[in-house]
Amino acid sequence: MKADTSRVNASEVLRTVPPNQSFLFFEGIGKYTGRRAANLAEFYEDVKTIDIKSVTFHFERGDYERWIRETLHDAELARKLKRMKKSTGEELRNKILQTVRKRLDELQKVSH
């Protein structure tokens, strides 16, 4: 099955955004972790190691899908994250990582 990359500019999705457009990781309202991601690869790496409270906080609010859709312009990945079944803890982290890794691989193939 061919990856759905036809409606997305891979190099745009994979680009590094300016600091003011980076994803900022929080554990709750007003509880900034000091971590930020300026591109999808950094986002993936941060989700691997960030406190699980932060993973859950942002997922429940729809922050990941919003940043990916509005800032990185990848509606397909945003849709996949939105449709993920509700889970918690490390299971949630692993589902997010698996979804983002697969998309990163697809985009990197078409951008080269």
N, C-alpha and C positions, 0 to 999 in steps of 0.2 A: 504494500500500500504506500502510495506517495505521500510524503509529509505535506500538510497544508501550509505552504509558505507562499503561495501564489498571490495572496492579497496583502502581503506584508513586505516591507523593505528590510531585509535581514540586517544590513549594515546600520540602518537607523535604529533598529531594536537593540543591536549589540553595542551601540556607541556609548561613550562615557558622557553623562550629562553634567552640567555645571553644578557646583555645590548647592546652590539654592533650589535645585530640582532633585537632589539626592533623596533616597528613602532614609528617613531617620527612624531608628528603632527605639521604641518606648516599651516599658513594662506596664504602664498605666498612664492615665491622664497626668501630665506634668512630670513623669518619671523617665526622663531621657537616659538611655543606656550609654551614650557617648559613641555609639556605633552608627555608621551610615554607609549606604551603598550607592555608588554613582553609575553602576551599570548592572546588567543582569548577572554577569559572572560574579561580581562582588556580592550581589544580593544572595546568590546561591551559597557562597562561602559563609556569609554572615548567618544565614538561616541554619547552617550546620552547627554553629557553636553558640548562638545567642541563647540566653536564658529562655526556657520553655514558656515562661509567663509572657514574654514578648511575642513569641510565635503565636500563642493563643490570642492575646490581646488584639493584634493586628488582623489575624484571620477572621475573628468574629466581627470586626468592624468593617471588613471588606477593603482594608487599606492596601493589601498586596495587589488585588485585582485592579483597584482604582489607579495606583501608581503605574502598573504595567500597561494599562489601557491608555491613560491620559498622558503619561510622561514618555514611556518607551514606545507607545503606539503599536502594541501587540494585542489586538482584540481577541485573537485566538487563544493565547495563553491566559489572558484575563478570564475568558469564558470557561476554560478548563479548571481554573482555580475556583471560580464561583460555583461550578457544578460538583466540586468534590464533596463526597459524603462527609457529614459531620463526624469528626473524631477528636480525640484529645491527646495531650501529652506527646510522647515520642512517636506514636502512630500518626498524629497530625503532621509533625515535623517531617517524618519519612515520606508521607504522601506528597507534601509540598516539594520536597527535594527531588523526588522521583519525577514529578510533573515538570519542574523547572529544568532539571538535567536533560530530560528527553527533548524539550523545546530548544535548549541551548545547542544540543547536538544537531538538531534539524537545521537551525539557523546558521550554525558555523559551516555546515556542508554547502549550503547555497551561497554563502557570502565569499567563498574562496574560488 
